[in-house]
């Protein structure tokens, strides 16, 4: 079967299924792994063999609650609004564009006779340029901002390239810059590489971010209600 199949047909056919399979199984693995690592550890009771247990420190007076605007000013939104704005737009465009671009929905319809609503081509084109512009912003930030460059490695640049390459190649293919067939093939390959890389790189934060926030919310809720009322067993 593969002997009669051209490289382009292989990239458009079996390799797509392989990429989706790796993406799905890898994502399930990461979710299960996250669940196992976040399970509560066994609690140990601390007992004092001699004397009385130490007195608990006097409770500090309750601190005044922050208003919504004060909280925003103290958060990263207030400290670095440009970074928050670029990050938000970049991630929204990065996630929404592949699902609602017309070309992808045509392929879905041909394969499974089902598709999602499609964005107007001008909107999809604009979202693609937002992703590319955001990628350039993050690249320049890593190169020229000292505190970011100090903690950046080759891995960070590769992950950024993997995330933006499908959009760059798709944009060049859509604009028919140079060889259309070459850019289309590169676009498909870059998309498949991105799918395979998502579960095993920093790109997995698109899912783990929400899982970790949910876990933190549960932990703080339990500790506020449990630690304060139950305390430790002496």
For each residue, the residues with C-beta under 8 A, 3 or more apart:
1: 4 5
2: 5 10 14
3:
4: 1
5: 1 2 9 10 13 14
6: 9 10
7: 10 11
8: 11 12 181 185
9: 5 6 12 13
10: 2 5 6 7 13 14 15
11: 7 8 15 16 185 188 189 192
12: 8 9 15 16 188
13: 5 9 10 16 17
14: 2 5 10 17 18
15: 10 11 12 18 19 192
16: 11 12 13 19 20 188 192
17: 13 14 20 21
18: 14 15 21 22 192
19: 15 16 22 23 191 192 193 195 196
20: 16 17 23 24 195
21: 17 18 24 25
22: 18 19 25 26 195 196 199
23: 19 20 26 27 195 196 198 199
24: 20 21 27 28
25: 21 22 28 29 199
26: 22 23 29 30 196 198 199 200
27: 23 24 30 31 198 199 204 207
28: 24 25 31 32
29: 25 26 32 33 199
30: 26 27 33 34 199 204 207 208
31: 27 28 34 35 207 211
32: 28 29 35 36
33: 29 30 36 37
34: 30 31 37 38 208 211 212 215
35: 31 32 38 39
36: 32 33 39
37: 33 34
38: 34 35 215
39: 35 36
40: 43
41:
42:
43: 40
44:
45: 232 233
46: 232 233 234
47: 233 234
48: 51 52 53 234
49:
50:
51: 48
52: 48
53: 48 234
54:
55:
56: 231
57:
58:
59:
60: 63
61:
62:
63: 60
64:
65:
66: 70 71 74
67: 70 71
68: 71 72
69: 72 73
70: 66 67 73 74
71: 66 67 68 74 75
72: 68 69 75 77 78
73: 69 70 78
74: 66 70 71 78 79
75: 71 72 78 79
76: 79 80 83 84
77: 72 80 81 84
78: 72 73 74 75 81
79: 74 75 76
80: 76 77 83 84
81: 77 78 84 85
82: 85 86
83: 76 80 86 87
84: 76 77 80 81 87 88
85: 81 82 88 89
86: 82 83 89 90 134 137 138
87: 83 84 90 91 134
88: 84 85 91 92
89: 85 86 92 93 130 134
90: 86 87 93 94 130 131 134 135 137 138
91: 87 88 94 95 206
92: 88 89 95 96
93: 89 90 96 97 127 128 130 131 134
94: 90 91 97 131 134 163 167
95: 91 92 98 99 206
96: 92 93 99 100 119 127
97: 93 94 100 101 119 124 127 128 131 167
98: 95 101 104 166 191
99: 95 96 104 116
100: 96 97 104 105 116 117 118 119 124
101: 97 98 104 105 118 119 124
102: 105 106 118 119 121 124
103: 106 107 174
104: 98 99 100 101 107 108
105: 100 101 102 108 109 115 116 117 118
106: 102 103 109 110 115
107: 103 104 110 111
108: 104 105 111 112 114 115 116
109: 105 106 112 113 114 115
110: 106 107
111: 107 108
112: 108 109
113: 109
114: 108 109
115: 105 106 108 109 118
116: 99 100 105 108
117: 100 105
118: 100 101 102 105 115 124
119: 96 97 100 101 102 123 124 127
120: 123 124
121: 102 124 125
122: 125 126
123: 119 120 126 127
124: 97 100 101 102 118 119 120 121 127 128
125: 121 122 128 129 171 174
126: 122 123 129 130
127: 93 96 97 119 123 124 130 131
128: 93 97 124 125 131 132 167 170 171 174
129: 125 126 132 133 171
130: 89 90 93 126 127 133 134
131: 90 93 94 97 127 128 134 135 164 167
132: 128 129 135 136 164 167 168 171
133: 129 130 136 137
134: 86 87 89 90 93 94 130 131 137 138
135: 90 131 132 138 139 160 163 164 167 168
136: 132 133 139 140
137: 86 90 133 134 140 141
138: 86 90 134 135 141 142 160
139: 135 136 142 143 157 160
140: 136 137 143 144
141: 137 138 144 145 148
142: 138 139 145 148 149 152 156 157 160
143: 139 140 149
144: 140 141 149
145: 141 142 148 149
146: 149 150
147: 150 151
148: 141 142 145 151 152
149: 142 143 144 145 146 152
150: 146 147
151: 147 148
152: 142 148 149 156 157
153: 156 157
154: 157 158
155: 158 159
156: 142 152 153 159 160 202
157: 139 142 152 153 154 160 161
158: 154 155 161 162
159: 155 156 162 163 197 201 202 203
160: 135 138 139 142 156 157 163 164
161: 157 158 164 165
162: 158 159 165 190 193 194 197 201 203
163: 94 135 159 160 194 203
164: 131 132 135 160 161 167 168
165: 161 162 168 169 186 190 193 194
166: 98 169 170 187 190 191 194
167: 94 97 128 131 132 135 164 170 171
168: 132 135 164 165 171 172
169: 165 166 172 173 183 186 187 190
170: 128 166 167 173 174 183 187
171: 125 128 129 132 167 168 174 175
172: 168 169 175 177 178 183
173: 169 170 176 177 180 183 184 186 187
174: 103 125 128 170 171
175: 171 172
176: 173 180
177: 172 173 183
178: 172 182 183
179: 182 183
180: 173 176 183 184
181: 8 184 185
182: 178 179 185 186
183: 169 170 172 173 177 178 179 180 186 187
184: 173 180 181 187 188
185: 8 11 181 182 188 189
186: 165 169 173 182 183 189 190
187: 166 169 170 173 183 184 190 191
188: 11 12 16 184 185 191 192
189: 11 185 186 192 193
190: 162 165 166 169 186 187 193 194
191: 19 98 166 187 188 194 195
192: 11 15 16 18 19 188 189 195 196
193: 19 162 165 189 190 196 197
194: 162 163 165 166 190 191 197 198 203
195: 19 20 22 23 191 192 198
196: 19 22 23 26 192 193 200
197: 159 162 193 194 200 201 203
198: 23 26 27 194 195 201 203 204 206
199: 22 23 25 26 27 29 30 204
200: 26 196 197 204
201: 159 162 197 198 204
202: 156 159 205
203: 159 162 163 194 197 198 206
204: 27 30 198 199 200 201 207 208
205: 202 208 209
206: 91 95 198 203 209
207: 27 30 31 204 210 211
208: 30 34 204 205 211 212
209: 205 206 212 213
210: 207 213 214
211: 31 34 207 208 214 215
212: 34 208 209 215 216
213: 209 210 216 217
214: 210 211 217 218
215: 34 38 211 212 218 219
216: 212 213 219 220
217: 213 214 220 221
218: 214 215 221 222
219: 215 216 222 223
220: 216 217 223 224
221: 217 218 224 225
222: 218 219 225 226
223: 219 220 226 227 228
224: 220 221 227 228
225: 221 222 228 229
226: 222 223 229 230
227: 223 224 230 231
228: 223 224 225 231
229: 225 226
230: 226 227
231: 56 227 228
232: 45 46
233: 45 46 47
234: 46 47 48 53
